[in-house]
Amino acid sequence: MKLLTKYSLVNLLVMVAIFLISSGAIYVLTQAILIREMDNDLTGIEQKVNSYLKQYGTLPKGYPLDEERISFEVTGSIKTLRSSELLQMFSEREKKMHNFRKLVFPLFFNNTWYRVTVAKPIEGMHHLSRALISISLTTILVTILISIILNGFLLRRLWRPFYASMNIMRNFKLGRTESLSFPQTNIEEFSFMNESLLLATEKAEQDYWLLKEFTENASHEMQTPLSIIRSKLDVLIQEKSLSEKQSELARSAYTSIKKLSRLNQSLLLLAKIENQQFNNVQAMNMREMVEDKIMQFKELWQSRHIKAQQQLEDSYINISPELLDILLNNLFSNASNHGIPEGRVTIALKPGSFAISNTGLHNPLDEKRLFTRFYKGVINSNSNGLGLSIIKQIAKASGINASYQYSGNMHTFLLNW
């Protein structure tokens, strides 16, 4: 859920709650005020009754068209207590039960006490309640509509610098020489965000160039002594004066140096890929590249009596030529090294996809660890466990989806782009 949507939702819920509470409070307060005004009217009637007695010396009589109801009840020497209450009585005018406000007060006349009851209908209470609810609901709907429009217009304008900065960061790539330029804004929080992003990208750019320089230097400095050691051991192995045990030790050291050299090259290659040092992207003819690899591995397959099947269609991909060569070489090497003798290798190329399969182990590989570094499907394998990791990194850097499938004793690596 977007921040704007969540804010609008919370804002609307709060407004609805406020309006509902306000409507209830208005209804209760209006009813209280209306009852108080009614009590004042009934008190006025009491004063009129007393004035009528003083002026005419007799009890007043009600008018048949008047909704006010006045009754006089002789209580003798008992003085009635003053009280008021809300009750329902039958209204002659509306022909149904209606809310009335009743006032009871004592009256002394002709040396005796009377119990005077005055009742008056509370007209419009029900209609007023409906009107208040209707007005509140209408106000809520109008406010919600206005809020949606204002939030959609104002908040999008306020958040425009944020999205502009995020788009710039999304397109940011290490190794580019041009500096980032964020849009100017008078909002303090967005200005602080832009300053923080600029500092972070500058630091990342600096670290990138330092790491790149280290990778290049390490590649040169480490490969040189490894090459010297390997050449010296090669010369030593060819010495005839060596004993059989010495020759065996020299061959073992030579094999280890070769493995260490391949490991170093693989790690440096991974570092270069992760540092995005292969930027020469071109439209490559996959069919030509795959056919070249088939020719290179053809003799190896024949020597191991591996049957190769191929189904190639024209296909193109935008990728660095060097990375594509490494990618295909690792895929073909993996299928050849881990394929069983007298097995088969199938290669399928279609527009947007490439698959290479080989017969191998009778159980699937661990898909969760398959593309991690130093993973080996076979414990005693002579590989350094970086081939599939390199495939994954090249695919990730080139916008390719690399996956693994196992079916019918066939291990398949699939590329989709």
Steps between C-alpha positions, in 0.01 A plus 500: 500500500635842406565757770257742335224238495562398861503862616177573314333190645599583858401864447158404369438251781588764758270754333212253487549416869511870590184576305312204646597598853417864425161403357417297809614783727294753304195276521534453878571869563213610275261269681619633837460860384156427358385339827635794699312743279187287542543511879520879477175504300329280759625727777351790305165319493521460878552874535205565268278273712593693816441831323164375374394406856594840638321682216182292466477304826423173325690215341579539128353267243690349211427571136387201295733592209801536721748209527583611849327283759418647843327309775416595857466235772392583856740361758351673805755560765775308317746717312624338181872490435628682193630269225554473124546203269504388136227257398298384201134593461248476220494810283158596369649705225739234365277205599790304648719473805729796540765629737364737766669697771296502824526742790329437835478785755283581811236774495322647808150628422185545714678367808591171339789355304481399139726278301548673164631297207617677181610293196625636173613308190866523401432567136770439240729284720481201265522716187787696646688176572456379143605840370817497712593151382435591136704818528786313672512223237486754219779698662710185540458398136576850372806529727628158391460593134675833547776331704562239228525770234727721710722209608527377144598846376694664782682199644614380158645842434668502841651151444615574145863582605517171690399290198735701277791422736404132514494478119849650491620245756337215307703590191821552697785265409847481645786592270334791325699821505208746505385611845141472612279808492188490716207741447490812714226510763400735780382210719756450775454122530546441126805727493652299786419177313669627181810604693517158667455318168769712338748426780416129488546476121827692513629264770382197301667637187826555688490149648422360156807654339718388792368145469542506125859616535564228759347236272715602206815517711425169669436337164839611376701451817362154585504352154865587442648302793257215436616482138864506610444221754313292247774542236772416752315187607452406137874520446565310822267216401696453177830456687627141454704509820187507715403189684155351453383637835637848424337497158167400658524783756580751224201385293271532803626852565458587132139375505426705812653812344288456189187461717596808703555697180155403368345587836668839497381570147144399589488719811640797314249442222215500754631824647513661157145388421365628832683831448337532154831521315353344183307787342554432128150364440425392143231315309648149475398215270441215744476237230851574369647501851331170592613335175860607573482348848359175361797475264744565788352227723425252221829308531465479880151354468617251240789386719256429784241350264246767591224543246421864421157612378424852394203706387603855418291794384606857430520699819659829607589645838644831626804411709872555532677267251760406761233412759302300244809295412568430870133416561478246218841356577399434863167347397664268246784414740252420776299271270816327378680460835195377689351293221541123524696311228284366216230742612354784299494878483204685350515864397191704415504863384184700437434873479533623858610170655792255510510159670781247537440158659725208590457156652658491845429407859178312570379767741440874459744763622424725797320790333539724808880473497555421134610849392688588819878519508702182560196274470588158361244241400769234530722521810817370332457717192813673366307820425538805724124536548482845337381412150126516574548807719665675205208395278255650748692827534535542124129431455410750773727770354360442149128486584474124445302258716709188573324192639553127554269203433529126550289244321560145382865487609562818295649809664393813311625858531263750341557864402212735421527861390 
